[in-house]
Amino acid sequence: MILQVGNASIELPTQLLTNLEVAIPWKHFTDAGFDISCATENGKQPACDEMMLSGMTGKLLGANAAAKDAYKSVVQASLAFQKPQAWTSKAFSLDKFDLVFLPGGHEKSVRQIIDSPVVHQLLCSYFPKTQKPSSKSVAAICHGVQVLAESTFKSGKSVLHDVKTTALPSFFEQSIYYATKPFLGSYYKTYGPGTPSVQEIVTKRLGDPSQFCNSLSQTP
């Protein structure tokens, strides 16, 4: 997704979306005057995880009515959402954008972007350009931070190696997984049972564990 105001823009490359993490930011960016365009792997219209909209997950733990209405509005009214760019196109680049925004999502199809070598390469090229006083920025929510963590330079270091960051805390991820496991199975574990949490994955790619910040720790 690219949200644009003049030369300012936001890029959101993902295929299966968590409606709350896409629709609400989209609404706020739109209200702020951004023009929006969207990028998915092959240029196909993205879709929200249906479990979060109308399945058991949505009824128990999903987004509220306002978030669902915002998602419907995006789907029905946004040409950019309906006809996204393809991040696999040789002509596609992040360089012209001022802000890259990566939403989260835990349903297993989100691995499409987390594991994408093309996305990793795009972010490795773009991330160094965000160093201030540059006006460029990167924002990510939840599992979106894992996309950045997996993006590594030729040196083997993640683009997040030298920065402070946050992501989905292990406590929240593990708690909801075990609470829902009896009726949702491994739904809340993107890579399946026994795999590391998002926090563990991200922290291992930082220069120092203290660079991971969350509201449950004493890290400032």
Buried (B, 14 or more C-beta within 10 A) or exposed (E): BBBBBEEBBBBBBBBBBBBBBBBBBBBEBBEEEBBBBBBBBEBEEBBBBEBBBEBEBBEEBBBEEEBBEBBBBBBEEBEBBEEBBBBBEEEBEBEEBBBBBBBBBBBBBBBBBBEBEBBBEBBBBBBEBBEEEEEBBBBBBBBBBBBBBBBBBEEEEBBBBEBEBBBBBBEBBBEBBEEBBEEBEBBBBBBEEEEBBBBEBBBEBBEEEEBBBBEEEEEE
